[in-house]
Amino acid sequence: MSPPDEQEFRRTVGLMPSGVTVVAAFGPEGPAGATASAVCSLSLRPMMMLVCLDRDSRTLGAVQQAERFSINVLCEDQRREAELFASKVGQEEKWGAVTWHGEPEVPLIEGCPATVVCERVDMIPAGDHVIVTGEVLEVDYDSGGAEPLVYHGGLFRTLDPAPGDG
Ligand SMILES: Cc1cc2nc3c(=O)[nH]c(=O)nc-3n(C[C@H](O)[C@H](O)[C@H](O)COP(=O)(O)O)c2cc1C
């Protein structure tokens, strides 16, 4: 069996559709955040979440320093935010372009269909990423029906109803 090259690996895992979030924490210079899709729920008792952050992510540094981090789930109207937080512009520019609150504990982006606040538990090195686990302190959600933003095949997408679903 020959291992895939990086492009094949990227293409393959890119076919797994994922939700899109912004993971955020307060660093020494203020809020820091990165678009992240490697995010999932981990445990119910206790309630825990898991986030994977690139070693080069500036947000990882903030998550390392802060006790708390937030997971801000993006909806289809927040594609601009997804692109902005995936970029390497300064954190001031990122946070200046969105409405947020939560000072001094944890930055939370307004208008998200769901947010989760976690207390950091473990940071586990894994390849070129770090697996961050956190115990859930608080959740907030709006069941008002905002459609999620989805990432698939290297593109941001929205969900279409399945054929026959109204
Ligand atoms: C759809 C999408 C999903 C991403 N998921 C992750 C992820 O799960 N973990 C990660 O570290 N970077 C992820 N990235 C890349 C980061 O958003 C990107 O490296 C960003 O510039 C990091 O910002 P920072 O250096 O300010 O933390 C993703 C990018 C996109 C477009």
The ligand as an SDF file (V2000), in Angstrom:
LIG
                    3D

 31 33  0  0  0  0  0  0  0  0999 V2000
  -13.2080   26.1980    6.1820 C   0  0  0  0  0  0  0  0  0  0  0  0
  -11.9260   26.3380    6.9550 C   0  0  0  0  0  0  0  0  0  0  0  0
  -11.7070   25.5250    8.0500 C   0  0  0  0  0  0  0  0  0  0  0  0
  -10.5300   25.6230    8.7920 C   0  0  0  0  0  0  0  0  0  0  0  0
  -10.3560   24.8160    9.8750 N   0  0  0  0  0  0  0  0  0  0  0  0
   -9.2590   24.9420   10.6330 C   0  0  0  0  0  0  0  0  0  0  0  0
   -9.1200   24.1600   11.8050 C   0  0  0  0  0  0  0  0  0  0  0  0
   -9.9660   23.3490   12.1670 O   0  0  0  0  0  0  0  0  0  0  0  0
   -8.0000   24.3620   12.5590 N   0  0  0  0  0  0  0  0  0  0  0  0
   -7.0390   25.2760   12.2200 C   0  0  0  0  0  0  0  0  0  0  0  0
   -6.0560   25.4200   12.9300 O   0  0  0  0  0  0  0  0  0  0  0  0
   -7.1540   26.0280   11.0930 N   0  0  0  0  0  0  0  0  0  0  0  0
   -8.2520   25.9030   10.3210 C   0  0  0  0  0  0  0  0  0  0  0  0
   -8.3980   26.6800    9.2080 N   0  0  0  0  0  0  0  0  0  0  0  0
   -7.3340   27.6360    8.8710 C   0  0  0  0  0  0  0  0  0  0  0  0
   -7.3200   28.8580    9.7880 C   0  0  0  0  0  0  0  0  0  0  0  0
   -8.5810   29.5040    9.7790 O   0  0  0  0  0  0  0  0  0  0  0  0
   -6.2220   29.8470    9.2820 C   0  0  0  0  0  0  0  0  0  0  0  0
   -4.9650   29.2230    9.3970 O   0  0  0  0  0  0  0  0  0  0  0  0
   -6.2200   31.1740   10.0350 C   0  0  0  0  0  0  0  0  0  0  0  0
   -5.4260   32.0760    9.3140 O   0  0  0  0  0  0  0  0  0  0  0  0
   -5.7070   31.0930   11.4400 C   0  0  0  0  0  0  0  0  0  0  0  0
   -5.7710   32.3890   11.9780 O   0  0  0  0  0  0  0  0  0  0  0  0
   -4.8710   32.8580   13.1900 P   0  0  0  0  0  0  0  0  0  0  0  0
   -3.4240   32.6800   12.7830 O   0  0  0  0  0  0  0  0  0  0  0  0
   -5.2460   34.3030   13.3870 O   0  0  0  0  0  0  0  0  0  0  0  0
   -5.2140   31.9910   14.3520 O   0  0  0  0  0  0  0  0  0  0  0  0
   -9.5490   26.5860    8.4280 C   0  0  0  0  0  0  0  0  0  0  0  0
   -9.7680   27.4120    7.3170 C   0  0  0  0  0  0  0  0  0  0  0  0
  -10.9370   27.2790    6.5800 C   0  0  0  0  0  0  0  0  0  0  0  0
  -11.1660   28.1870    5.4000 C   0  0  0  0  0  0  0  0  0  0  0  0
  1  2  1  0
  2  3  1  0
  2 30  2  0
  3  4  2  0
  4  5  1  0
  4 28  1  0
  5  6  2  0
  6  7  1  0
  6 13  1  0
  7  8  2  0
  7  9  1  0
  9 10  1  0
 10 11  2  0
 10 12  1  0
 12 13  2  0
 13 14  1  0
 14 15  1  0
 14 28  1  0
 15 16  1  0
 16 17  1  0
 16 18  1  0
 18 19  1  0
 18 20  1  0
 20 21  1  0
 20 22  1  0
 22 23  1  0
 23 24  1  0
 24 25  2  0
 24 26  1  0
 24 27  1  0
 28 29  2  0
 29 30  1  0
 30 31  1  0
M  END
$$$$
